[in-house]
Amino acid sequence: MRIGVMSDTHDRLDAIKAAIDFFNRQGVRDVLHAGDLVSPLVVPKFSTLKAKLHYTWGNNEGDREFIRVKFGEIGVVPLGDFAALELSGRKIALLHGTHEPIVDSLVRSGLYDIVVRGHSHRAEIIKGRTLLVNPGEVCGYLSGHQTVALIDLDEMHAEILKL
């Protein structure tokens, strides 16, 4: 089973649409968003996502309560600052990743098969006992690249893809 991963959308509506369209074409059942959606006005764009959205807060959400209300209108419940998920028998930690020592501790703990994080806007995959995946930035503002990731949970393989 493959899942989609995104982060740091930062109100970039065209890029968010491109990411959602990409995930819909890929037929993923779940999409993990590692935070920094930013504005509640972006939330309705996610209504076209055919997969289940798992969303954690970033450090740039301006009005979390209104974002929560807007997500509620499309059946999504924000998971807070951290989520421990289990998908296809894989334990996944999902967080924005603002504090590097916390990300490093989650990876080293051995409690999770995969740690998904964002925040740095730097796309990276680090393979080890725990797979660390940062999909980079959907918005493309800092790196100049609009990226997402796909993770094959059966093979424990991840790839970064440009939109």
N, C-alpha and C positions, 0 to 999 in steps of 0.2 A: 504494500500500500504506500502511495506517495502523498505527502502533505506539502502545502505551500507555506512559505515563511516570508514575512515582510516586516519592515520597520521604518521609522522616521519618514512618514508620509508628508508631514509639515504643510498641510493645506494645498498641496500641489494636485489640483483636481484632475488634470489631464493624465498625470502619471498614475494616480490612484485608479482611474478608469482603465488605463492600460494594464495595470497589475491585476485588477479584478477580471478583465477580459482574458488575460493570460491564464489565470488559475481556472476560470470556467472552461477554457479550451482544453486544459490539461486534465480536467475531470477530477481534480483533487476533492476529497471528502471533507478535509479540514484545512483551515488556514490559521496560522499563528501570527499575530501582530504584536511585535515587541515594543509598542509604545511610540509616543510622539506623533499622534494624530493631529493634535493642536486644537483645532476649532470644532465646536459642535455642528457647524454648518456643513462639514465634510461628511458626517455620519450617513446621511441619506444615500450617498454614492454606494455604500456597502449593501444596500438593499438588493442590488443585482447579483451579488455574490451567491453562487449556488452551493457553496461549501459552508460548513459551520465555522463561524469566526470565533477564535479564542483571543481575547484582547487584554493586555495589561497596560497600566498607565506608564507614560514616559515622564520626563521632567519638564515638558513644555505644554501640557494641557492647560488651557486658560480657564476653563469653567467645567470642572469635572462633573458637577451635579447636572448641568444642562447636557453634557455629553452622555451621561448615564440615562437621562430622560430620552434623548434622541435615539440612543441604542435600544432602549426599551421599546420604542415604536417599531423597530424591525426585529425584535426578538433576541437581541444580544445583551448579555449581562457582562459588563466589565469585571475582570477577575481580580482587580486590585493591583498592588505593586508587584506581586509575585504569584505565580500559579504553578502548582505541581499537577501535571496531567498524565494520564495513561492512555495511549493510543496504540492499538494493535499490539498490546503487550509491552510496549516501550514506555519507560518512565521518562518524562520530559519536564525540565524546569524551564519556565518562560518568565523573563523579566526584561526590563529595559537595559539594565546593566550600568547604571550611573556610577556605581562604586566597584572598581576593579577588584579589590580584595574579596568582595562578596562573590563576584563571578568566578574568580579563581578558586575560592573555597567550595563552591558548588561543583565545579569540574573535578577537583581533587577528592571530594567527599565519597565518590563512588555510589552515591544514592541514585544517580540519574544516568540513563543511557545517553541522553542528549541534553545539552544546555543551549537554549536559544536566547540570544541577547541582541540588543541594538545599541543605540546611543552614540557610538564612535563614528558612525556613518562610513565605516571601513568594512567592506565585504571581506569575510574570511571564514575559512573552515579549518579547524584544527582537529586532526584525528588523533585519538588516544583511546584509553579505556572508556572515556566519556567523549562523545563527539560534541565539539563546540561549533555552533553555527551563528554567524552574524550575517544577515542577508545584505548588509550595506544600507543604502538609502533609496527608497522609492522616489523621493523628491529630486535627487540629483543635484541639490544646491551646493554641497561642499566638494564632492568628488567629481562632479560633472558626469556621473554615471547613474542612471536609474536602474536599480537592480532589485531582484528578489531571489529567493532560494527555493529549491525543491529538495525534499528529503525522502529517500526510499527507506521506509521503516523496516522492510524485510531484509534488505541488503546492508542497512546502516551506511548508506552512501548519500552524500549531499553534493549539490552543485549550485553555483551562483550563476544567474542568468541576467543578461541585460534586457531591459524592456525595449 
